[in-house]
Structure formats: C-alpha cells, structure tokens
Amino acid sequence: MSIGDKVILSAVIGGTAEALWGGKFANGAVTGAIVFTLRNSVQLYVTMSQCITQSFSEFFCFKFTVRLCA
C-alpha cells in the first residue's frame, strides 16, 4: 500500500466513524487524513534522528579508536 492509499483509507475510516456518531463525514475524513499524515511525519523524523545519532556515534567511536591505536 502506498502512502497515498493509506491517507485515503484513513480519511474513509475517519469519515465513517464521524458519520456513525452523528457528525459530518467530511469533517471526519479531513481529520483522519491529517492525523495519519502528522503521525507518519513524526515516525519518519524519529527514525531519521535515530539513524543520524547512530551514524555520528559510530563515526566518533571509530575516530577515537584509530587515534588510540596510532
């Protein structure tokens, strides 16, 4: 499933839930799409931060080890 498909699915689920509770389908659809997009963005940021932190850590440990051995 592509990201676009997941956004659409989240919009449909959000809209359906809103309509079942007596609200407007469009409001729930927009909310569902926005929540999915924001959550996905935060997950991507956290993953990238972890990757960058690990890369810096490995780089500095390697540099420190090389200086000790030289």
N, C-alpha and C positions, 0 to 999 in steps of 0.2 A: 504494500500500500504506500502510495506516495504521500508527501506532506499535505498536498492539496486535497487528496481524498480524505485524509484524517481530519482536516479542518472542516470539510463539508459534512462528514459523519458527525463530528462534534456539534456542528450547527443544527443538524437534523435532530439529534438526541436532545439538545438543549431546548429547541423549539417545541418538540413533542412534550417534554416534561413541563414546560411552561404552559402549554395549551391544556394539559391534563389537570393542572392546578388552577385553571380558570383565567390565565393571563393571555397575552398576545403571543402567537407563535414567533413573530418576527423579533420581538424583544429577547425571547429565549434563544433564538438562533444566533443573534448577534453576540449575546453574552457567551454562549457556548463556544463560538469561533474565537472570540477574544481570549477567553480563559485558556483554551488549548494553545493558542499562539504564544501567549505570555509564558505559560508553563514550559512549553517546548524551548523557548528562548532562554529561560533560566537554566534548564537542564544542559543546553549547549554551552552556556557560559561556565557552568560548574565543571563540565567535562574538559573544556579548554583550559581552565585555570589549573585543574589537577595535572593535565598534561604538561603545561608550561612549568609548573612547580617541580614536577618530576624531572624534566629536562634540565632545568637550572641546577637542581640538586645533583644529578649525575655528572654534569659538566664540572661543577666546582669540586666534587669529590675526586674526579679524575685528575683535575689540575693539581689539587692538593697532594694526591698520591704521587704524581710524577715529580713534583718538587721535593718530596721527602726522599724519593729513591735516587734523585740526581746528585 
